[in-house]
Amino acid sequence: MHKSAEPASKAPLQELVTKGERHGGRKLAGRGSGSSSRGVDRGAPHRTAFSGRTPDRSRKAELAGNYATAIIVFLIGATMLGHSFARIGSETLAVKPWLYFMQSGGVALAFVVPAVWITHVHNRVEPLRRVIDCLFWIVSYLGMGIVFWALG
């Protein structure tokens, strides 16, 4: 009644292991292989930046999440600028309105642009895209300065 368990062949297991570790002769994952923390060799020609997509997540939900993240980031930046303007004082800002643009542009140029640039370099984004994204953040922060100036 009891069948003896036959030892499984090593070939299917070896095939599974090598299939997961190799692609086109290049080692993609594994410990001690010099791979990055994401488990992908940075020299692999097929590497792309992480998009954050999962198979069960719809495009609409992904866009909503991206917009929510952008709004939160802008609110944090605007809060910090508002705090900076409050520390300068309304009397000083009334006499020197260019401080709105110096402060907001300075934050963008000193903190936001280098962070975006370094992230894009790390993810190997093409240079034109880096410049466009950095200009977006500079214009956005200058726009915050305009809003604070108009409401000032």
BALOBA-1460 file (C-alpha; in Angstrom, 3 decimals):
// residues 152
<rec num="1" residu="m" x="0.000" y="0.000" z="0.000"/>
<rec num="2" residu="h" x="2.773" y="2.371" z="0.811"/>
<rec num="3" residu="k" x="4.771" y="3.450" z="-2.189"/>
<rec num="4" residu="s" x="8.386" y="4.209" z="-1.640"/>
<rec num="5" residu="a" x="9.267" y="7.780" z="-2.330"/>
<rec num="6" residu="e" x="11.510" y="7.999" z="-5.316"/>
<rec num="7" residu="p" x="14.189" y="10.645" z="-5.126"/>
<rec num="8" residu="a" x="13.357" y="13.574" z="-7.342"/>
<rec num="9" residu="s" x="15.708" y="14.317" z="-10.164"/>
<rec num="10" residu="k" x="18.081" y="17.231" z="-9.625"/>
<rec num="11" residu="a" x="17.684" y="18.434" z="-13.191"/>
<rec num="12" residu="p" x="14.299" y="20.225" z="-12.770"/>
<rec num="13" residu="l" x="15.477" y="21.905" z="-9.579"/>
<rec num="14" residu="q" x="18.750" y="22.987" z="-11.189"/>
<rec num="15" residu="e" x="16.830" y="24.271" z="-14.225"/>
<rec num="16" residu="l" x="14.542" y="26.322" z="-11.975"/>
<rec num="17" residu="v" x="17.471" y="27.827" z="-10.072"/>
<rec num="18" residu="t" x="19.464" y="28.713" z="-13.174"/>
<rec num="19" residu="k" x="16.377" y="30.052" z="-14.925"/>
<rec num="20" residu="g" x="15.792" y="32.488" z="-12.050"/>
<rec num="21" residu="e" x="19.434" y="33.523" z="-11.811"/>
<rec num="22" residu="r" x="20.463" y="33.820" z="-15.434"/>
<rec num="23" residu="h" x="19.191" y="35.753" z="-18.406"/>
<rec num="24" residu="g" x="21.209" y="35.834" z="-21.557"/>
<rec num="25" residu="g" x="24.371" y="34.676" z="-19.801"/>
<rec num="26" residu="r" x="24.292" y="37.487" z="-17.223"/>
<rec num="27" residu="k" x="23.678" y="36.858" z="-13.569"/>
<rec num="28" residu="l" x="20.677" y="38.917" z="-12.455"/>
<rec num="29" residu="a" x="20.042" y="37.954" z="-8.863"/>
<rec num="30" residu="g" x="21.646" y="36.167" z="-6.010"/>
<rec num="31" residu="r" x="23.781" y="36.799" z="-2.990"/>
<rec num="32" residu="g" x="27.410" y="37.551" z="-3.436"/>
<rec num="33" residu="s" x="26.996" y="38.258" z="-7.115"/>
<rec num="34" residu="g" x="27.697" y="41.968" z="-6.850"/>
<rec num="35" residu="s" x="24.058" y="42.750" z="-7.429"/>
<rec num="36" residu="s" x="22.361" y="45.845" z="-6.129"/>
<rec num="37" residu="s" x="19.916" y="45.918" z="-3.247"/>
<rec num="38" residu="r" x="17.069" y="45.394" z="-5.727"/>
<rec num="39" residu="g" x="18.571" y="42.101" z="-6.852"/>
<rec num="40" residu="v" x="19.270" y="43.283" z="-10.394"/>
<rec num="41" residu="d" x="22.705" y="43.753" z="-11.878"/>
<rec num="42" residu="r" x="23.042" y="47.445" z="-12.760"/>
<rec num="43" residu="g" x="24.953" y="46.549" z="-15.897"/>
<rec num="44" residu="a" x="22.080" y="44.551" z="-17.353"/>
<rec num="45" residu="p" x="20.976" y="46.050" z="-20.677"/>
<rec num="46" residu="h" x="17.293" y="45.406" z="-19.987"/>
<rec num="47" residu="r" x="17.171" y="47.309" z="-16.680"/>
<rec num="48" residu="t" x="14.505" y="50.005" z="-16.388"/>
<rec num="49" residu="a" x="13.581" y="52.370" z="-13.591"/>
<rec num="50" residu="f" x="11.098" y="51.023" z="-11.045"/>
<rec num="51" residu="s" x="7.631" y="52.155" z="-12.022"/>
<rec num="52" residu="g" x="5.771" y="51.109" z="-8.883"/>
<rec num="53" residu="r" x="3.129" y="49.222" z="-10.859"/>
<rec num="54" residu="t" x="1.677" y="45.990" z="-9.679"/>
<rec num="55" residu="p" x="-0.338" y="43.664" z="-11.908"/>
<rec num="56" residu="d" x="-3.583" y="44.080" z="-9.948"/>
<rec num="57" residu="r" x="-3.441" y="47.876" z="-9.723"/>
<rec num="58" residu="s" x="-5.310" y="49.816" z="-12.357"/>
<rec num="59" residu="r" x="-3.877" y="52.786" z="-14.227"/>
<rec num="60" residu="k" x="-6.534" y="55.071" z="-12.750"/>
<rec num="61" residu="a" x="-5.633" y="54.121" z="-9.178"/>
<rec num="62" residu="e" x="-1.953" y="54.601" z="-9.938"/>
<rec num="63" residu="l" x="-2.573" y="58.115" z="-11.291"/>
<rec num="64" residu="a" x="-4.688" y="58.998" z="-8.261"/>
<rec num="65" residu="g" x="-1.873" y="57.840" z="-5.998"/>
<rec num="66" residu="n" x="0.655" y="59.883" z="-7.953"/>
<rec num="67" residu="y" x="-1.481" y="63.024" z="-7.717"/>
<rec num="68" residu="a" x="-2.033" y="62.489" z="-3.996"/>
<rec num="69" residu="t" x="1.717" y="62.142" z="-3.462"/>
<rec num="70" residu="a" x="2.406" y="65.298" z="-5.474"/>
<rec num="71" residu="i" x="-0.180" y="67.262" z="-3.486"/>
<rec num="72" residu="i" x="1.341" y="66.125" z="-0.187"/>
<rec num="73" residu="v" x="4.840" y="67.066" z="-1.373"/>
<rec num="74" residu="f" x="3.628" y="70.502" z="-2.485"/>
<rec num="75" residu="l" x="1.804" y="71.068" z="0.810"/>
<rec num="76" residu="i" x="4.934" y="70.239" z="2.798"/>
<rec num="77" residu="g" x="6.996" y="72.595" z="0.630"/>
<rec num="78" residu="a" x="4.408" y="75.368" z="0.910"/>
<rec num="79" residu="t" x="4.256" y="74.922" z="4.684"/>
<rec num="80" residu="m" x="8.020" y="75.275" z="4.966"/>
<rec num="81" residu="l" x="7.998" y="78.366" z="2.727"/>
<rec num="82" residu="g" x="5.155" y="79.866" z="4.761"/>
<rec num="83" residu="h" x="7.142" y="79.289" z="7.923"/>
<rec num="84" residu="s" x="10.173" y="80.951" z="6.327"/>
<rec num="85" residu="f" x="8.101" y="83.963" z="5.252"/>
<rec num="86" residu="a" x="6.568" y="84.246" z="8.722"/>
<rec num="87" residu="r" x="10.065" y="84.315" z="10.244"/>
<rec num="88" residu="i" x="11.094" y="87.110" z="7.848"/>
<rec num="89" residu="g" x="8.043" y="89.148" z="8.809"/>
<rec num="90" residu="s" x="5.291" y="90.853" z="6.855"/>
<rec num="91" residu="e" x="6.821" y="94.340" z="7.263"/>
<rec num="92" residu="t" x="10.099" y="93.241" z="5.684"/>
<rec num="93" residu="l" x="8.327" y="91.380" z="2.904"/>
<rec num="94" residu="a" x="6.137" y="94.436" z="2.167"/>
<rec num="95" residu="v" x="9.269" y="96.547" z="1.663"/>
<rec num="96" residu="k" x="11.257" y="93.828" z="-0.128"/>
<rec num="97" residu="p" x="8.794" y="91.727" z="-2.183"/>
<rec num="98" residu="w" x="11.605" y="90.063" z="-4.160"/>
<rec num="99" residu="l" x="12.333" y="88.009" z="-1.036"/>
<rec num="100" residu="y" x="9.312" y="85.837" z="-1.883"/>
<rec num="101" residu="f" x="11.019" y="84.755" z="-5.093"/>
<rec num="102" residu="m" x="14.494" y="84.567" z="-3.610"/>
<rec num="103" residu="q" x="13.281" y="82.295" z="-0.826"/>
<rec num="104" residu="s" x="11.108" y="80.024" z="-2.956"/>
<rec num="105" residu="g" x="13.607" y="79.834" z="-5.824"/>
<rec num="106" residu="g" x="16.458" y="79.342" z="-3.370"/>
<rec num="107" residu="v" x="14.756" y="76.371" z="-1.729"/>
<rec num="108" residu="a" x="14.118" y="74.859" z="-5.149"/>
<rec num="109" residu="l" x="17.680" y="75.394" z="-6.359"/>
<rec num="110" residu="a" x="19.430" y="74.424" z="-3.121"/>
<rec num="111" residu="f" x="17.377" y="71.410" z="-2.041"/>
<rec num="112" residu="v" x="14.776" y="70.168" z="-4.522"/>
<rec num="113" residu="v" x="16.741" y="70.317" z="-7.785"/>
<rec num="114" residu="p" x="19.817" y="68.493" z="-6.420"/>
<rec num="115" residu="a" x="17.590" y="65.778" z="-4.925"/>
<rec num="116" residu="v" x="15.710" y="65.305" z="-8.208"/>
<rec num="117" residu="w" x="18.949" y="65.400" z="-10.230"/>
<rec num="118" residu="i" x="20.722" y="62.837" z="-8.041"/>
<rec num="119" residu="t" x="17.693" y="60.535" z="-8.104"/>
<rec num="120" residu="h" x="17.496" y="60.739" z="-11.898"/>
<rec num="121" residu="v" x="21.228" y="60.088" z="-12.278"/>
<rec num="122" residu="h" x="20.903" y="57.073" z="-9.973"/>
<rec num="123" residu="n" x="17.991" y="55.735" z="-12.050"/>
<rec num="124" residu="r" x="19.845" y="56.469" z="-15.313"/>
<rec num="125" residu="v" x="17.205" y="58.827" z="-16.673"/>
<rec num="126" residu="e" x="18.207" y="60.599" z="-19.879"/>
<rec num="127" residu="p" x="19.640" y="64.138" z="-19.431"/>
<rec num="128" residu="l" x="16.824" y="65.999" z="-21.197"/>
<rec num="129" residu="r" x="14.254" y="64.413" z="-18.868"/>
<rec num="130" residu="r" x="16.407" y="65.414" z="-15.860"/>
<rec num="131" residu="v" x="16.490" y="69.032" z="-17.033"/>
<rec num="132" residu="i" x="12.746" y="69.102" z="-17.722"/>
<rec num="133" residu="d" x="11.907" y="67.665" z="-14.283"/>
<rec num="134" residu="c" x="14.256" y="70.094" z="-12.528"/>
<rec num="135" residu="l" x="12.768" y="73.048" z="-14.420"/>
<rec num="136" residu="f" x="9.300" y="71.839" z="-13.411"/>
<rec num="137" residu="w" x="10.255" y="72.008" z="-9.730"/>
<rec num="138" residu="i" x="11.902" y="75.429" z="-10.085"/>
<rec num="139" residu="v" x="8.799" y="76.836" z="-11.802"/>
<rec num="140" residu="s" x="6.548" y="75.168" z="-9.200"/>
<rec num="141" residu="y" x="8.413" y="76.694" z="-6.275"/>
<rec num="142" residu="l" x="8.501" y="80.105" z="-7.963"/>
<rec num="143" residu="g" x="4.732" y="79.685" z="-8.432"/>
<rec num="144" residu="m" x="4.426" y="79.123" z="-4.677"/>
<rec num="145" residu="g" x="6.368" y="82.356" z="-4.162"/>
<rec num="146" residu="i" x="3.924" y="84.169" z="-6.454"/>
<rec num="147" residu="v" x="0.954" y="82.809" z="-4.479"/>
<rec num="148" residu="f" x="2.475" y="83.912" z="-1.160"/>
<rec num="149" residu="w" x="3.288" y="87.333" z="-2.661"/>
<rec num="150" residu="a" x="-0.270" y="87.724" z="-4.008"/>
<rec num="151" residu="l" x="-1.823" y="86.679" z="-0.688"/>
<rec num="152" residu="g" x="0.832" y="88.543" z="1.352"/>
